[in-house]
Amino acid sequence: MPSTTPTRLDPPVDPDRDHILGSADAEMTLVQYGSYADFRCRTVHAVVEGLRNRFGDRMRYVFRHLPIEGKPDAMRAAEITERVSASTGKFWELHEAFMERGPTLTAPDIDQIARSHGLEGEDGGDDRAAAARARVQEDIESAKRSGAPGAPTFFINGRRYTGTWDESSLADAMLAPLGHRIQAAAFRFVRWGPSSGLLLGLATVLALVLSNSPLGAQFAAFWEKPLGVLWGSATFSHSLLHWVNHGLLSVFFFVVGLEIKREFTVGHLATFRSGALPVIAALGGIILPAVIYASIAPPHLRHGWGIPIGTDTAFAVALIVLLGPRVPIELRVFLTAAVIIDDIVAILIIALFYTGEMHTGYLVAGAVVTAFVFALNRIGVYNPLPYAACAVVLWFCLHEAGLHATLAAVIMAVLIPARPPANLKALLTQASSVINREDSHTGEAMRHGPSEPVLRTLDAIHARLESPADRLLRTVEPWSSYVALPIFALANAGVAWSSGVLDGQHRLVLAVALGLVVGKPVGIIAASWLAVRSGIAAKPDAYSWRQLCGAGALGGIGFTMSLFIAGIAFTDPAHFAASKIAIFVASMISGGAGVLILWRRPPATE
């Protein structure tokens, strides 16, 4: 899920309160949250000086306190600067003295600097000290509201800067050339919670518009163009639509598998009772929609029972994010886990019930590749390259075996190593030691940067900071949300509307729509209630049963998965078109119902 961490400065720069260098009319404002007892802040102090020398009156610099937690010297130095500022107005002189003290700042250093600026004796007992402490605390609270993760953190013209701290990168960000503005806008869009759902919706609308325009025939023909590989007399070629549905969508299912693995290993659902609730709820939301569909659909179309069992993760999560604090984080985790589980179950159902002729040889080959990947995991291979190579081979084997090739993505996600969290303190100590040793060589002749052994050591430390599964999830998830799913919607959501498109299809439409609108929420809620009532699972107190009903309604947003299964189940274009219409209507009704239920904030006693 995209991050919802704040990115704007809160509160904005206040000339009557903040410590400011530069004119209020400056075109660029750089705000730094920093700590005097942190070597990183003292290091970037020279970078800020370089920027001020470079930009002059074009730049305004603001410093706010963010003392390192657990370091009394950090808080004491910040309070002393405020006491001096309040009594003499010489904040920047003391700021310079602390920042340029050296690689470390000790208690005797602070005492000596305080005495040299007229502060004698105890510095924590009078009214001025209390006022200084309150002033520093205001900055700390402001850092939390602004999303500053620690010191140093920079804000450029009111927005949090997440790039590197060298002078060139900061200067580029402040000048905001076209390339940087485009990149920054893209990052802001991705960090906006509903962005993936919005992009998916836009792709759907575009597909519908093109399908019903004079370009409709060309648009449909485009997805049928062949694409493949020719090797001598052997060919491996399929339509673009086939590559999207079997190849590109594998990226989405790989992310789905990684997300559910993380939640059930180190996430919110790591315990049995916390993890049981979304699992049982997902099963209820799979069984009842399938039963409703099969009881209503015509006998010759009952094989489409898998259509209403899946939930569109992107749309459901986007609506939850838009609802903001009305939806507790525990309910977000519940719904996200439940819809991811039913997506995985949907893939297994496709593999078991929507496959054609099976080819045993390729199936055995796929099993061998799976066993090899399992062995790589067990012997502790963390390099992603062997897993990537195996993923391609496994995808090909399952595709040729007659199974839906996206199953390979789920298998790989399960088998990618997710080792325990690293000993962060030990790794950071090692990195600091390596950097400090390298820093001692500064100024040597014929040395212009870190040596190769140092770079290799730092690379090894960086590789241990997160598990391969977490690293791949962080890397691949944006490609899933912002490339794979929108292209899938563009390729599959198009349907040509006409007066006769639903002729003879009413039972099919009703079966799909009721399966999603009624079957999904009722199945999720009933299964959850039974699980909690029987003691198998526990419902967090953070959300009420009414709110769980709202989450269940959002589960009826089928869309991506429903379209996916409908395309496999129905080869007749008339049946596929009717099921698309039913999916669109049911998803809109379910989304609207979920928002209405969740919109009202619960009473404190609910």
KOLMARTI-83720 format. One record per residue (C-alpha): x, y, z. Coordinates in Angstrom, 3 decimals, decimal comma. Layout:
// KOLMARTI-83720
- x y z
- X Y Z
...
This chain:
// KOLMARTI-83720
- x y z
- 0,000 0,000 0,000
- 1,189 3,468 -0,726
- 2,512 5,380 2,273
- 0,317 7,938 4,044
- 3,160 9,545 6,050
- 2,798 13,367 6,100
- 5,034 15,192 3,645
- 4,180 18,867 4,229
- 5,727 21,168 6,820
- 3,395 21,690 9,784
- 3,263 24,470 10,827
- 4,609 26,563 7,935
- 7,550 28,880 8,544
- 6,606 31,678 10,966
- 8,920 34,743 10,916
- 7,786 35,676 14,439
- 8,704 32,282 15,868
- 11,243 30,412 13,743
- 15,003 30,918 13,618
- 15,573 32,231 10,096
- 18,556 33,234 8,009
- 17,636 35,083 4,828
- 14,902 37,278 3,484
- 11,201 36,505 3,730
- 11,064 37,262 -0,024
- 13,593 34,536 -0,901
- 12,440 32,251 -3,709
- 13,687 29,110 -1,939
- 13,138 28,050 1,678
- 15,133 25,226 3,247
- 13,920 24,013 6,652
- 16,041 21,576 8,645
- 15,029 19,542 11,674
- 18,327 18,840 13,412
- 20,135 17,824 16,583
- 23,379 19,240 17,928
- 24,441 15,892 19,418
- 24,287 14,046 16,096
- 27,343 13,766 13,845
- 25,132 13,594 10,741
- 23,639 17,010 11,461
- 27,079 18,494 12,030
- 28,203 16,922 8,757
- 25,348 18,405 6,722
- 25,932 21,766 8,417
- 28,803 22,286 5,959
- 26,423 21,375 3,110
- 23,952 24,042 4,256
- 26,770 26,587 4,435
- 27,699 25,713 0,853
- 24,099 26,209 -0,271
- 23,892 29,598 1,460
- 27,135 30,688 -0,195
- 25,822 29,494 -3,551
- 22,326 30,988 -3,467
- 22,797 34,040 -1,229
- 19,623 36,143 -0,981
- 17,711 33,648 -3,115
- 17,628 31,214 -0,178
- 16,021 31,343 3,267
- 17,264 28,831 5,853
- 15,240 27,759 8,910
- 16,445 25,522 11,746
- 14,092 23,592 14,022
- 15,118 21,314 16,879
- 14,739 17,553 16,774
- 17,038 16,225 19,543
- 17,949 12,558 19,389
- 15,766 10,557 21,764
- 17,575 9,062 24,727
- 20,492 11,510 24,572
- 20,238 14,094 27,389
- 23,076 16,120 25,853
- 21,047 16,578 22,668
- 18,068 18,049 24,533
- 20,312 20,144 26,810
- 22,178 21,718 23,871
- 18,888 22,587 22,151
- 17,499 24,174 25,342
- 20,659 26,220 25,856
- 20,386 27,709 22,354
- 16,823 28,751 23,127
- 17,807 30,324 26,452
- 20,557 32,307 24,764
- 18,230 33,295 21,932
- 15,573 34,505 24,390
- 18,024 36,569 26,458
- 20,457 37,902 23,838
- 18,960 37,096 20,436
- 22,256 35,428 19,431
- 20,799 32,075 18,407
- 22,913 31,658 15,302
- 26,195 32,291 17,114
- 25,478 29,448 19,520
- 24,135 27,310 16,669
- 27,439 27,694 14,847
- 29,412 26,923 18,000
- 27,568 23,632 18,551
- 27,578 22,565 14,901
- 31,297 23,220 14,402
- 32,487 21,685 17,669
- 33,830 18,545 16,032
- 32,823 14,952 15,336
- 31,380 14,539 18,860
- 29,664 16,845 21,343
- 30,250 16,028 25,016
- 28,825 17,420 28,252
- 32,041 19,410 28,969
- 31,780 20,890 25,437
- 28,228 22,028 26,163
- 29,295 23,542 29,526
- 32,171 25,419 27,922
- 30,020 26,796 25,077
- 27,265 27,803 27,521
- 29,735 29,682 29,743
- 31,255 31,475 26,783
- 27,786 32,815 25,951
- 26,886 33,984 29,427
- 25,076 30,948 30,871
- 26,535 30,045 34,261
- 25,505 27,430 36,806
- 22,390 25,251 36,705
- 20,545 25,457 33,419
- 17,366 23,566 34,188
- 15,541 25,160 37,092
- 14,354 28,710 36,345
- 11,466 30,051 34,279
- 13,714 30,759 31,294
- 14,819 27,136 31,232
- 11,211 25,961 31,349
- 10,311 28,288 28,475
- 13,290 27,012 26,470
- 12,274 23,414 27,109
- 8,717 24,160 25,945
- 10,065 25,857 22,809
- 12,145 22,780 21,902
- 9,172 20,518 22,568
- 7,095 22,568 20,115
- 9,651 21,803 17,422
- 9,600 18,097 18,282
- 5,793 17,997 17,981
- 6,004 19,898 14,718
- 8,494 17,324 13,382
- 6,032 14,510 14,170
- 3,154 16,285 12,411
- 5,362 16,968 9,402
- 6,482 13,354 9,029
- 10,148 13,978 9,886
- 11,551 10,504 10,678
- 14,604 11,847 12,517
- 17,458 14,313 12,368
- 18,441 15,573 9,921
- 15,289 15,975 7,834
- 14,930 18,716 5,216
- 11,864 20,457 3,820
- 12,152 22,435 0,597
- 9,456 25,054 0,066
- 7,220 23,243 2,527
- 7,637 19,679 1,218
- 9,719 16,920 2,783
- 12,899 16,137 0,858
- 13,760 12,421 0,643
- 16,865 12,505 -1,549
- 20,553 12,384 -0,695
- 22,187 15,048 1,485
- 24,995 16,147 -0,814
- 25,045 19,773 -1,910
- 24,449 19,016 -5,585
- 21,299 16,946 -4,955
- 19,848 19,465 -2,519
- 20,596 22,328 -4,917
- 18,861 20,487 -7,779
- 15,824 19,911 -5,589
- 15,725 23,576 -4,559
- 16,113 24,852 -8,112
- 13,491 22,289 -9,225
- 14,457 21,757 -12,900
- 11,836 20,141 -15,117
- 13,135 16,599 -14,573
- 13,161 16,995 -10,812
- 9,668 18,516 -10,796
- 8,319 15,582 -12,798
- 10,019 13,104 -10,469
- 8,797 14,908 -7,347
- 5,243 15,049 -8,699
- 5,372 11,307 -9,452
- 6,599 10,530 -5,934
- 3,871 12,698 -4,395
- 1,242 10,904 -6,468
- 2,529 7,466 -5,454
- 2,620 8,450 -1,766
- -1,029 9,544 -1,981
- -2,988 6,572 -0,656
- -5,794 6,319 -3,278
- -3,419 6,908 -6,223
- -3,321 3,288 -7,428
- -7,126 3,006 -7,294
- -7,493 6,293 -9,176
- -5,098 5,154 -11,892
- -6,942 1,858 -12,194
- -10,248 3,745 -12,507
- -8,854 6,056 -15,195
- -7,590 3,058 -17,178
- -11,053 1,476 -16,936
- -12,787 4,636 -18,120
- -10,324 4,959 -21,001
- -10,965 1,348 -22,035
- -14,739 1,934 -22,004
- -14,428 5,186 -23,974
- -12,174 3,658 -26,625
- -14,355 0,540 -26,934
- -17,416 2,696 -27,638
- -15,685 5,167 -29,961
- -15,041 4,962 -33,718
- -11,675 3,448 -32,748
- -13,365 0,526 -30,962
- -12,547 -2,089 -33,605
- -8,903 -0,994 -33,843
- -8,626 -0,923 -30,050
- -9,898 -4,500 -29,756
- -7,678 -5,661 -32,628
- -4,606 -4,101 -30,988
- -4,776 -6,504 -28,046
- -4,962 -9,471 -30,417
- -1,662 -8,640 -32,130
- 0,851 -11,501 -31,717
- 4,039 -11,073 -29,723
- 6,632 -13,742 -29,069
- 10,015 -15,278 -29,679
- 11,221 -17,096 -32,808
- 14,153 -19,509 -32,401
- 14,851 -21,437 -35,580
- 11,725 -23,416 -36,327
- 10,432 -23,079 -32,748
- 8,090 -20,240 -31,793
- 6,594 -19,046 -28,537
- 4,018 -16,461 -29,530
- 0,763 -15,205 -28,029
- -1,509 -12,201 -28,308
- -0,804 -9,026 -26,331
- -3,922 -9,749 -24,278
- -2,551 -13,171 -23,396
- 0,782 -11,675 -22,310
- -1,032 -9,127 -20,153
- -3,295 -11,692 -18,471
- -0,693 -14,404 -18,018
- 2,575 -12,489 -17,877
- 2,099 -8,932 -16,642
- -0,539 -9,907 -14,107
- 2,001 -12,297 -12,574
- 3,682 -9,195 -11,147
- 0,458 -8,377 -9,285
- 0,129 -11,886 -7,853
- 3,782 -11,900 -6,834
- 3,146 -8,755 -4,797
- -0,050 -10,255 -3,371
- 1,885 -13,332 -2,245
- 4,671 -11,259 -0,676
- 2,197 -9,054 1,198
- 0,275 -11,913 2,745
- 3,520 -13,706 3,619
- 4,783 -10,604 5,423
- 1,571 -10,140 7,389
- 1,499 -13,757 8,526
- 5,202 -13,970 9,419
- 6,187 -10,649 11,001
- 3,101 -8,453 10,534
- -0,195 -7,808 12,295
- -1,432 -11,361 11,678
- 1,566 -13,281 13,003
- -0,384 -14,847 15,903
- -2,950 -17,593 15,298
- -6,044 -15,808 16,639
- -5,243 -12,491 14,919
- -4,521 -14,234 11,625
- -7,508 -16,577 11,815
- -10,149 -13,845 11,505
- -9,272 -12,542 7,995
- -8,620 -16,100 6,775
- -12,038 -17,345 7,897
- -13,717 -14,128 6,701
- -12,094 -14,543 3,280
- -13,328 -18,133 3,033
- -16,864 -17,002 3,885
- -16,551 -14,330 1,209
- -15,522 -16,985 -1,299
- -18,018 -19,775 -0,575
- -21,286 -17,805 -0,331
- -20,821 -15,757 -3,568
- -20,008 -18,964 -5,452
- -23,120 -20,664 -4,054
- -25,344 -17,676 -4,942
- -23,945 -17,545 -8,472
- -24,335 -21,279 -9,058
- -27,942 -21,236 -7,803
- -29,007 -18,392 -10,122
- -26,928 -18,744 -13,305
- -28,219 -20,891 -16,190
- -26,878 -24,481 -16,047
- -24,615 -24,009 -19,074
- -22,973 -20,973 -17,436
- -22,491 -22,342 -13,914
- -18,797 -22,933 -14,579
- -18,416 -19,166 -14,077
- -18,975 -19,552 -10,311
- -15,465 -18,252 -9,667
- -16,297 -14,759 -10,992
- -17,712 -13,232 -7,762
- -15,121 -14,717 -5,368
- -12,347 -12,108 -5,773
- -12,026 -8,555 -4,461
- -10,134 -5,746 -6,160
- -7,409 -4,791 -3,678
- -6,515 -1,457 -5,284
- -10,062 -0,051 -5,309
- -10,927 -1,352 -1,825
- -7,739 0,054 -0,271
- -8,150 3,369 -2,129
- -11,620 3,875 -0,640
- -10,366 2,959 2,833
- -7,555 5,508 2,567
- -9,988 8,184 1,369
- -12,108 7,524 4,465
- -9,057 8,395 6,591
- -9,474 8,185 10,380
- -13,010 6,830 9,999
- -11,368 3,457 9,364
- -9,105 2,181 12,182
- -5,745 0,771 11,128
- -6,773 -2,644 12,489
- -9,748 -2,716 10,094
- -7,482 -1,745 7,197
- -5,224 -4,686 8,034
- -8,227 -7,027 8,304
- -9,694 -6,057 4,936
- -6,345 -5,970 3,139
- -5,445 -9,424 4,446
- -8,888 -10,826 3,597
- -8,884 -9,567 -0,001
- -5,301 -10,715 -0,551
- -6,240 -14,182 0,723
- -9,217 -14,446 -1,597
- -7,019 -13,322 -4,505
- -4,606 -16,151 -3,744
- -7,476 -18,630 -3,383
- -8,818 -17,360 -6,714
- -5,518 -18,225 -8,382
- -5,623 -21,716 -6,871
- -9,215 -22,130 -8,083
- -8,158 -21,058 -11,569
- -5,339 -23,601 -11,472
- -7,681 -26,391 -10,357
- -10,945 -25,640 -12,171
- -10,183 -23,385 -15,146
- -7,375 -25,264 -16,840
- -7,432 -27,063 -20,144
- -5,438 -30,118 -21,135
- -2,617 -30,903 -18,715
- 0,898 -31,792 -19,928
- 2,543 -34,031 -17,383
- 6,114 -33,454 -18,557
- 5,984 -29,704 -18,028
- 4,131 -30,213 -14,743
- 6,946 -32,457 -13,472
- 9,501 -29,906 -14,654
- 7,646 -27,202 -12,725
- 7,711 -29,373 -9,605
- 11,473 -29,834 -9,988
- 12,005 -26,075 -10,311
- 9,826 -25,489 -7,229
- 11,884 -28,024 -5,257
- 15,090 -26,316 -6,395
- 13,798 -22,893 -5,254
- 12,839 -24,422 -1,901
- 16,386 -25,785 -1,590
- 17,849 -22,344 -2,353
- 15,730 -20,923 0,461
- 16,748 -23,614 2,945
- 20,478 -23,248 2,330
- 20,267 -19,488 2,798
- 20,709 -18,091 -0,720
- 19,623 -14,434 -0,499
- 20,832 -13,157 -3,861
- 17,689 -12,387 -5,920
- 19,269 -13,378 -9,282
- 18,848 -17,186 -8,913
- 15,250 -16,696 -7,808
- 14,538 -14,433 -10,788
- 15,934 -17,036 -13,190
- 13,901 -19,796 -11,541
- 10,760 -17,638 -11,668
- 11,030 -17,317 -15,463
- 11,577 -21,060 -15,885
- 8,718 -21,941 -13,500
- 6,368 -19,522 -15,268
- 7,157 -21,170 -18,627
- 6,741 -24,705 -17,242
- 3,345 -23,997 -15,653
- 2,175 -22,121 -18,742
- 3,066 -25,019 -21,013
- 1,677 -27,542 -18,507
- -1,782 -26,056 -18,963
- -2,010 -24,301 -15,592
- -2,516 -20,566 -15,346
- 1,019 -19,204 -15,312
- 0,295 -16,586 -12,621
- 0,401 -19,486 -10,157
- 4,190 -19,368 -10,570
- 4,215 -15,879 -9,062
- 2,396 -17,030 -5,916
- 4,740 -20,022 -5,534
- 7,807 -17,784 -5,851
- 6,410 -15,292 -3,345
- 5,924 -18,069 -0,795
- 9,447 -19,446 -1,307
- 11,400 -16,170 -1,418
- 13,426 -15,977 1,848
- 11,942 -13,815 4,586
- 14,670 -14,043 7,208
- 14,250 -12,558 10,696
- 14,920 -8,809 11,145
- 18,610 -7,963 11,170
- 20,524 -6,862 14,270
- 20,227 -3,225 13,295
- 22,446 -1,905 16,077
- 25,314 -4,237 15,153
- 25,052 -3,396 11,448
- 24,933 0,365 12,054
- 27,923 0,096 14,399
- 29,852 -1,760 11,711
- 28,876 0,778 9,052
- 29,911 3,685 11,278
- 33,228 1,991 11,992
- 33,925 1,426 8,297
- 32,988 5,004 7,392
- 35,044 6,496 10,224
- 38,113 4,470 9,210
- 37,669 5,595 5,624
- 37,141 9,186 6,749
- 40,519 9,130 8,488
- 42,130 8,808 5,051
- 40,620 12,112 3,894
- 43,304 14,302 2,380
- 45,639 11,483 1,403
- 47,356 11,897 -1,918
- 45,802 10,005 -4,815
- 42,661 9,099 -2,811
- 39,455 10,605 -4,182
- 36,757 8,416 -2,661
- 35,917 5,192 -0,822
- 37,989 2,163 -1,771
- 36,401 -0,858 -3,420
- 36,703 -3,054 -0,278
- 34,859 -0,375 1,719
- 32,115 -0,122 -0,891
- 31,707 -3,922 -0,920
- 31,428 -3,983 2,869
- 28,800 -1,231 2,834
- 26,904 -3,082 0,102
- 26,913 -6,241 2,223
- 25,639 -4,305 5,259
- 22,900 -2,694 3,171
- 21,851 -6,095 1,824
- 21,366 -7,386 5,384
- 19,158 -4,518 6,541
- 16,005 -6,102 5,113
- 15,009 -9,553 3,990
- 14,926 -10,437 0,271
- 11,116 -10,717 0,492
- 10,782 -7,217 1,971
- 13,219 -5,733 -0,534
- 11,404 -7,296 -3,483
- 8,027 -6,159 -2,150
- 9,294 -2,592 -1,822
- 10,788 -2,702 -5,336
- 8,080 -4,540 -7,261
- 4,915 -3,168 -5,578
- 4,933 0,161 -7,506
- 5,236 -1,755 -10,800
- 2,223 -3,826 -9,817
- 0,055 -0,865 -8,752
- 1,042 1,662 -11,403
- 1,885 -0,483 -14,440
- 0,508 -4,028 -14,287
- -2,996 -3,335 -12,965
- -3,750 -0,243 -15,129
- -2,606 -2,067 -18,274
- -4,703 -5,086 -17,264
- -7,760 -2,831 -16,862
- -7,063 -1,144 -20,193
- -6,845 -4,515 -21,919
- -9,822 -6,194 -20,230
- -12,356 -3,573 -19,120
- -13,500 -2,494 -22,549
- -17,049 -3,475 -23,483
- -19,122 -2,143 -26,367
- -22,464 -0,940 -25,013
- -25,488 -1,546 -27,202
- -29,210 -1,999 -26,748
- -28,947 -5,765 -27,197
- -25,845 -6,464 -25,142
- -27,901 -7,938 -22,276
- -30,427 -9,861 -24,389
- -30,751 -13,356 -22,940
- -28,109 -12,618 -20,307
- -30,269 -11,456 -17,402
- -29,752 -14,521 -15,198
- -25,999 -14,321 -15,729
- -25,951 -10,625 -14,834
- -28,100 -11,237 -11,755
- -25,921 -14,156 -10,630
- -22,708 -12,117 -10,854
- -24,197 -8,981 -9,310
- -25,857 -10,711 -6,351
- -22,777 -12,823 -5,767
- -20,710 -9,650 -5,307
- -23,223 -7,260 -3,725
- -24,898 -9,763 -1,367
- -22,715 -12,854 -1,217
- -19,426 -11,100 -0,478
- -20,468 -8,951 2,514
- -22,838 -11,530 4,012
- -20,220 -14,266 3,643
- -17,459 -12,137 5,210
- -19,623 -10,939 8,109
- -21,233 -14,304 8,863
- -17,928 -16,170 8,795
- -16,306 -13,525 11,012
- -19,143 -13,657 13,539
- -19,015 -17,456 13,721
- -15,225 -17,428 14,128
- -15,358 -14,900 16,976
- -18,382 -16,512 18,640
- -16,736 -19,951 18,599
- -13,487 -18,557 20,048
- -11,381 -19,558 17,049
- -10,531 -15,947 16,245
- -10,504 -12,604 18,044
- -11,937 -9,336 16,738
- -9,867 -6,293 17,758
- -11,730 -3,786 19,929
- -10,491 -0,986 17,667
- -13,381 -1,497 15,225
- -17,052 -2,312 15,709
- -19,240 -4,876 14,009
- -20,893 -2,057 12,060
- -17,494 -1,061 10,705
- -16,740 -4,683 9,849
- -20,006 -4,700 7,859
- -18,690 -1,702 5,920
- -15,457 -3,539 5,177
- -17,490 -6,546 4,060
- -19,429 -4,356 1,637
- -16,161 -3,093 0,147
- -15,258 -6,745 -0,405
- -17,909 -6,781 -3,135
- -15,704 -4,631 -5,395
- -14,737 -7,507 -7,677
- -13,328 -5,779 -10,731
- -9,747 -6,947 -11,473
- -10,073 -10,535 -10,245
- -13,657 -10,885 -11,431
- -12,764 -9,640 -14,907
- -9,774 -11,960 -14,902
- -11,813 -15,075 -14,113
- -14,665 -14,055 -16,428
- -12,208 -13,815 -19,298
- -11,030 -17,360 -18,594
- -14,465 -18,856 -17,918
- -16,325 -17,415 -20,927
- -15,050 -17,770 -24,459
- -18,340 -16,443 -25,875
- -17,947 -12,634 -26,272
- -21,650 -12,103 -25,409
- -21,302 -13,849 -22,054
- -18,046 -12,055 -21,307
- -19,572 -8,650 -22,156
- -22,617 -9,279 -19,947
- -20,452 -10,410 -17,036
- -18,314 -7,259 -17,409
- -21,391 -5,063 -17,113
- -22,538 -6,988 -14,042
- -19,080 -6,632 -12,471
- -18,997 -2,859 -13,114
- -22,463 -2,268 -11,649
- -21,922 -4,560 -8,648
- -18,532 -3,000 -7,874
- -19,988 0,524 -7,877
- -22,896 -0,521 -5,634
- -20,564 -2,331 -3,227
- -18,124 0,575 -3,069
- -20,908 3,084 -2,432
- -22,491 0,906 0,264
- -19,171 0,398 2,024
- -18,417 4,120 2,068
- -21,893 4,964 3,415
- -21,583 2,436 6,244
- -18,074 3,527 7,213
- -18,671 7,271 6,825
- -20,252 7,751 10,254
- -17,695 7,760 13,021
- -18,520 5,242 15,757
- -19,632 6,503 19,186
- -17,045 6,136 21,907
- -19,042 3,308 23,490
- -19,841 1,380 20,308
